[in-house]
Amino acid sequence: MISTLLPSQINFWVYFICIFIVAVYPLLFYKVSEENAIFFNHLTERLSLLIILLFGEGLVLLIQNIELSHVNITDALYFVFIVILFVVYTLHYKSTDKNTQSKTGFMTMYLHLFLIYSLDVIFLLMNKMLAEHHLNTGEIYGFVIFIILFFAFVFGNVTAHKTKTTH
């Protein structure tokens, strides 16, 4: 709330620090979550519904920037890219849905937090590019980094579920 009263340069850093705290705070309770496992049968289903909503919002952002009279290759490539991300996430969901156990619940929720962050940044930067705004070097690097992070978190979650289920 206070960040709305601050100048934009400071506002960004207040917002960034608050998001960082929200992202790191659950790690303080990892041991507690091992003792009192977070688990219910439809955990991955609920988390995947949130991710599906994000993909829907990504498509809405894409469609809002497309002019039907001037559809170009960039619009098509961004659509294909969103579909590829969705297919990767769906395959991820299919491989982890039946393998979520009591010891993987906290990790599944925590990794989905970072999947949400990465998709948000990817879609926001895609929207900026489609609106024909120039991306600075930091945004381009950020776009690439968040794409890599998306795939890393998906792979990490699948790997962790396979590891946890074989013991």
Secondary structure, DSSP 8 states (H G I E B T S, - for coil): -GGGGS-HHHHHHHHHHHHHHHHHGGGGGHHHHHHS----TTHHHHHHHHHHHHHHHHHHHHHHT--GGG--HHHHHHHHHHHHHHHHHHHHHHHHTTT--TTTHHHHHHHHHHHHHHHHHHHHHHHHHHTT----HHHHHHHHHHHHHHHHHHHHHHHHHHHHHH-
